[in-house]
Amino acid sequence: MTVKVINRSSNPLPLYATEFAAGLDVRANNPEPIVLQPLGRAMVPTGLFMEIPAGYEVQVRPRSGLAAKKGITVLNAPGTIDADYRGEVCVILVNLSSEPFTVERGERIAQLVLAKHEVIEWEEVDALAESDRGAGGFGSTGVK
């Protein structure tokens, strides 16, 4: 799938780290280091602008290594970049650790995943089909 991109950063375009990786590593394009205090958050620019094909979105997901080692994650994970958005891609990072974390320019901060989506067509009805779960909510399946 081809996605048009403008790269206004000094970083390479996002890359797949391995042959079978689903996500492309995206890098920070902040002019100055950003210090994230514990429980602090910031929108980190990437310098990327995309034209995503209709029927697709790009999801912004955390990097597992950054989350596990440093407690840094994407706040609205997964974030969605809609096909009609043309602004700069920014990543909302949050520091869930007890130590300050500095985001340096060029650091891999998130992953981008291209995902196909469907458009919902609502059908209003008076009743829904029965199921084993029914209206049971969180924790109601009995699976431990």
N, C-alpha and C positions, 0 to 999 in steps of 0.2 A: 504494500500500500504506500503510495507516495503522498507525503505531506509537505506542502510548501513552507519554507522557513526563512526568516531573516535573522541573521546572527549579528547583533550589535555589541557583542562581547569580545574579549580577547581569548575566550575559551574555545576549544573545539566543540563541534555539535555534539549533543548527547549521543553516547555510544552504549551498545550492549557489551557488558563485561565478559560474557561467555557466549558460546554458540547457542545455547538453549535458554538464555535469559529472556524473561517476558518484559522486563523494564529496562529503559535506557537511563543511565546515570546522568543527571543534570547538575551543572555546577553553578556556584554563586558568582554573581557579577557585581558585587558591592564595591564602590570606589574606596571605602575605608572599612577596616574591620568592624564587625558588629558584635558587641558583647551582649550575650543573652544571660541575664542573671537568673538564678533559680526561680522557676515558675514564670519567667519572662518570655515574651514572644515578640517576633518581628517578621515583617514581610521582607523577604530577601529577593532582590531582583536577579534575573538570569540573563537579561539581554536578548532573549529569544521572543520572536513574534511568529505566530503560526497561522496557516490557513488549513484548517482541518476539514476533510470532506464531510458533506452532509451524511447523517446517519451514524456518525462516529463522535466520540469524545476522546480527550486525552486525560487520563487519570493521573493525579499527582499523589504519589505514595511515599511513605517513609523508607529510608534505607535501613535495613535490619542491623547492620554493623554499627551505624551511628546511634541507633536507638539502644542496642544492647550494651555498647561500650561507654557511651557518653550520656544516655538519657535524653537524646535530642530526637524529636519526632515531628511529623507534619500535623498541625493542629486540627485541620478539618479533613483528616484522612478518610477515604481518598478524596482529594479535591478534584473538581471537574472543570476542565477547560472545554467550553461549548464550541461547536463548529462555527458559530457566528461571531465569536470573540476575536478581535484583532489587536488587542493591547499587549503589553509586555507580560510574559509569564513570570509571576512572582510566586514564591513558596512561603507559606506561613509556617515558620518553625517555632517550636516551643521547647523550653528547657525544663524537663521534668526531674532533673538531678538536683543535688544540693550544692553543686559547684558552678561558678560562672563558666560559660563556654563561649569561645570566640570563633565567629564565622569568618574565615579568611577568603579573599577573592580566589576563585578557582577551585574551592573545596567542593567535593561531591556532596550535595545536600539532600537529594531526593531522587526518586525514580519516576519516569514518565511511561505510562502504559496506554497504548492505543486500544480502544474498546468500541465495538459495534453496539448500537442500542436500537431499540424499537420505539415507536411512537404509540402511546396508549390511545385507544379509541374506547371511550366509556360506553357501557351498556347498562343503563339503569334498570334494576329489577326489584321485585318485592321480597325475594328470598334467595339465599345462596345454597349450594349443594352441601349436604352433610359431609363431615370428615371425622376420622378417629380423634383428632386433636380438638376439634370444635373451636371454642372461644378461648381455650387455655393460652395464657400469655407466657411471659418469661419464666423459665424453670418448670413449666408444666408437663414436659414430655416424660419426666421420670428417669431420663438418662443420667447416669452418674459418671 
